[in-house]
Amino acid sequence: MRVSKARIEPLDPAKMDAETKEIMSKAGQDLNIFRTMANHPKLLKRFLVFGGHILGRSTLEPRERELVILRIGYLCQAGYEWTQHVRIAREVGMSDEDIRLARTGPETPGISEADKALLQATDELHHDKHISDVTWTALAKHFNTQQLMDIVMTAGQYTMVSMALNSFGVQLEKGEVEWDV
């Protein structure tokens, strides 16, 4: 965690108005990220729409999506993001070895060409906000046009989420410990 306490406190459900409770019902889970965002209900409402595409309607396979999200979370040093998505990665069947790729990155020996291209693209988006021609060509061997678009948008979404989590000081849910995979 980048900060040890919340800068913006998660909103107590008992203090939410009817509109905010309705928006929160669409979040699917009562997590600190959503309760923190509930301090700005109109922003949360729109955040959930795009986030819903990335998590539930993306053309990427869940493993590929989570590899991008975990890599961005790791590069942004977003402990909350990393912890939440290690759990999600395991739920979609990723092994600890797969999850560790998000830490070791595209230079990890013995990884597939698709994983190398996906991790390299994620690194380039994080560091340069652009995918090089060489990496784009490598990605295009494994991913169609919509998937290429979803790769860029997933990295962008989770960069923004990581910046918000780190800056707002969103803390892990009570009783949860940061994953060290």
N, C-alpha and C positions, 0 to 999 in steps of 0.2 A: 504494500500500500504506500502511495506517495505521501499521504498525510495521515496522521494518526486519529483524527476525529473529523466528523462531518463539518463542512463549511456551510452547507445547506442541509438542514435537518429533514429527514423523510417526514412527510406529512402524516399525522396520526389519522387513521381512517375515521375516528369519531369526530374529527374536525373538518371532514370533507363535506362540501355541499353536494346536492343531488347530482348536478352535472359532472362533478369530478368523480363521484362514485360510479356513475355510468361509464365514464371514460376508463376508469380503473378496471371495471369489469371486463373490458376488452383486452386488457394486458395479459390475461391468462394466469398470471401468478402474482402474489403479493410480495414483491421483491423491493429491496431498498432503492434500486435504480428507478423503478416506476413511482414509488412513493416520494422520492426526491423530485422527480419530474412533475409530480402532481402539484407542486408549488406553482406551476405554470400550466394549467389544464389545457389551454389551447395549443401550446407547444407539444405537450404529451400526446394529445389526440393525433396530431400530424406525424409525430415521431413514430407512433405505433403503426401507422399505415405503411410507411416505407420500411420500417424494421420488420413488419409482418411479411413483406415481399422477400426481403433478404433471408429471413429464417424459414419461411414456409412455402414460398412460391418461386424461389430461385431455380434456374435451370441447372445449377450445379448439383452434383451428388452431395449428400450431407457430409461425407468425409472430406471432400474437396472444399466445401464451404467452411467447415470447421478448421481445416488446416490454414486457410487464409485468415480467419478470425483470430485463431490462436497466435499466428505469427504476428499479426498487427498488435494484438494485446501484449505480446512479449516485447516487441520493438518499442511500444509506447510505455512500457513498464506499468501497465494497468493491472494491478493485482486483482481488483474486483472482476474485471473482464476475464482475465486468465482463469480465475477460480470457477466462475460460472460456466465458461466454455469448456473447461476440462470435464466438468460434469456432463455437459451436453455431448461432448465428443465421445465419452464413454457410453452414453445412452444410444448413440448411433453406431456403436460397435468399434470405435477406434481403440487400439491397444495403447499401452503406455509408450511403446516404441514409436507408434504413429504420432502420438502427442508430442513426444520429445523432438520430432522433426521441426516443430514450430520453434523450438529453442535453437537447434543446431543449424537450421537453415539450408539453403540450396547447395552448399558445399559439402553436405553430409555424404560420406562415401557410400556407394552401393544403392542409392535411392533411384527410383524409376525416373525416366525422362520426363514424364508428366508431372511428378511431384517436384522435380528440380525446376522445371519451367514455372510452375505455379508459385513456388517459394521465391524464385528469382524475380518474378513479376511483382509479387507482394513487397519484396525488399525495394525494388525500384520505385514502386508507387509511394512507399513510405519515405524514401530518401530523396527522390527526384521529382515526385508527383507526375511521373511519365514512365511508360514502358518502352524500352529501347526496341529498335527494329529486330535485332537478333532475338531478343526474348519473345517479342510478339510472334515471330515466325515459329519459334519453338512451341509456344502455346497453341498456335493455330493448327499444329499437327495433331493435337489431342482434344481441342475444344471448338465447338461451332461458334458462330457469330453471337448468338444470344448468351452463350456461356462466357465468351470473352467479355461481353458487356457486364454480365453479372460478377465476374472476377473483379473488374475495376470498381463497380459500385459497392461490392462487399468490402473491399479494402477501404474505400472512402467512408462508408457508413461506420465501420468499426474504428477508424481513425478518429472520426468525430465523437463517437461514443466514448472512446478511451480518453480523449481530451476532456469531455464533460465529467466522466467519472473521477479522473485525477484532479480536476480543478474544483469540482463540487465537494470532493472529499467523501464520496459514497463509500461507506464501510460495508464489510461483509455482513450477511444476516447473522443474527445472534446464534451462537453455537457453531457457526461454520468457521473452518480454518482454511487459510490460504493453501492451495495445492502446491506441492513441490514435486513435480514429476521429473 
